[in-house]
Amino acid sequence: MSGNPLAAAEPWDLVADGYAEEALAIMEPFSARALELAGLSQDSQVLDVAAGPGTLSLLAAPQSARVVALDFAAHMLEVLDRAAKAAGHSTIETRVGDGQALPFADNEFDAAFSMFGLMFFPDRTRGFSELRRVLRPGGVAVVSSWAPVIESPLMRMMFGAMTAADPTIQEPQPNYLSLENPEVFATEMRAAGFAGVTIQRHTTEVSYPDGTQMWDSMARSSAPLALLRRRLGEPLWSERAPVMRDYLATNYRPRTPLATTAFLGIGHKPTP
Ligand SMILES: C[S@@+](CC[C@H](N)C(=O)[O-])C[C@H]1O[C@@H](n2cnc3c(N)ncnc32)[C@H](O)[C@@H]1O
């Protein structure tokens, strides 16, 4: 088990509703780009690993024959089921499970994705090789992971607020041994047996009416903030939350676009 608390289902279950309502709009452009890169057809069988509330699955459904959305956070998948029903997507199936041990046969899918999910797996090697295993030969995988926080004004703003409230929390330094490093990203995909691997950068921007609304949005949707709240307990949280809100109210200029950048790794399962 990794020491990363975000490698467990609980923090994601805690924020599932807020994530769907607040974070989906930030995350969607990355899924839209991943789908463009994969080039689905109406016959495609699609797997979305660590699907969350269906950021990619809901976009993929109209472009494909069938989408299987897997996540270990059951509440995320309940939110996805509701959204799929409301949108009239009858081709999305949800499955609770671990992305490191996929409950599917070999060669079952034409395209497999893990958007900001596999990056948390304690065993990324397993995560990548499971994606390859369930793809048919010639099938495509697209995996995304954040660029270093230092390159993301959106994340820097969030960590600035957290540090103001709790100085033991510091902005993470770049980890060049992780998928934050495009060379490591490509090497791990190739080592898992993918061919034609490329890593692409993709940046999107988000803005808020003002810092207070930015705080409200983040407090509802951020798994790291949910963890902080649990660690502090309610009495301390009710002292610290206003510090974070005031930090954003002071430091965020209303409607300023804040960029955030990710890497998208694309690879194919070789044909024999
Ligand atoms: C940042 S969210 C990404 C959700 C969605 N893919 C998106 O792009 O918005 C991370 C998701 O990964 C899921 N996750 C993390 N580790 C997992 C694992 N080992 N197996 C299955 N799901 C996992 C979490 O439950 C959460 O829903």
The ligand as an SDF file (V2000), in Angstrom:
LIG
                    3D

 27 29  0  0  0  0  0  0  0  0999 V2000
   -9.0680   12.7790   -9.8270 C   0  0  0  0  0  0  0  0  0  0  0  0
  -10.3340   11.5560   -9.9240 S   0  0  0  0  0  0  0  0  0  0  0  0
  -10.4510   11.3820  -11.7010 C   0  0  0  0  0  0  0  0  0  0  0  0
  -11.8310   11.0280  -12.1620 C   0  0  0  0  0  0  0  0  0  0  0  0
  -12.0610   11.1020  -13.6660 C   0  0  0  0  0  0  0  0  0  0  0  0
  -11.2990   10.0810  -14.3640 N   0  0  0  0  0  0  0  0  0  0  0  0
  -11.7230   12.4750  -14.2170 C   0  0  0  0  0  0  0  0  0  0  0  0
  -10.8910   12.6000  -15.1110 O   0  0  0  0  0  0  0  0  0  0  0  0
  -12.3500   13.4620  -13.7330 O   0  0  0  0  0  0  0  0  0  0  0  0
   -9.4640   10.0850   -9.4720 C   0  0  0  0  0  0  0  0  0  0  0  0
  -10.3520    8.8490   -9.4810 C   0  0  0  0  0  0  0  0  0  0  0  0
   -9.4970    7.7020   -9.4180 O   0  0  0  0  0  0  0  0  0  0  0  0
  -10.1400    6.7220   -8.6380 C   0  0  0  0  0  0  0  0  0  0  0  0
   -9.1110    5.7460   -8.2360 N   0  0  0  0  0  0  0  0  0  0  0  0
   -7.9230    6.0140   -7.6310 C   0  0  0  0  0  0  0  0  0  0  0  0
   -7.2480    4.8650   -7.4290 N   0  0  0  0  0  0  0  0  0  0  0  0
   -7.9970    3.8540   -7.9410 C   0  0  0  0  0  0  0  0  0  0  0  0
   -7.8240    2.4510   -8.0530 C   0  0  0  0  0  0  0  0  0  0  0  0
   -6.7270    1.8390   -7.5730 N   0  0  0  0  0  0  0  0  0  0  0  0
   -8.7720    1.7090   -8.6610 N   0  0  0  0  0  0  0  0  0  0  0  0
   -9.9070    2.3180   -9.1330 C   0  0  0  0  0  0  0  0  0  0  0  0
  -10.1330    3.6520   -9.0390 N   0  0  0  0  0  0  0  0  0  0  0  0
   -9.1900    4.4160   -8.4640 C   0  0  0  0  0  0  0  0  0  0  0  0
  -10.7570    7.5480   -7.5160 C   0  0  0  0  0  0  0  0  0  0  0  0
  -11.7730    6.8470   -6.8180 O   0  0  0  0  0  0  0  0  0  0  0  0
  -11.2820    8.7600   -8.2830 C   0  0  0  0  0  0  0  0  0  0  0  0
  -12.6180    8.5530   -8.7060 O   0  0  0  0  0  0  0  0  0  0  0  0
  1  2  1  0
  2  3  1  0
  2 10  1  0
  3  4  1  0
  4  5  1  0
  5  6  1  0
  5  7  1  0
  7  8  2  0
  7  9  1  0
 10 11  1  0
 11 12  1  0
 11 26  1  0
 12 13  1  0
 13 14  1  0
 13 24  1  0
 14 15  1  0
 14 23  1  0
 15 16  2  0
 16 17  1  0
 17 18  1  0
 17 23  2  0
 18 19  1  0
 18 20  2  0
 20 21  1  0
 21 22  2  0
 22 23  1  0
 24 25  1  0
 24 26  1  0
 26 27  1  0
M  CHG  2   2   1   9  -1
M  END
$$$$
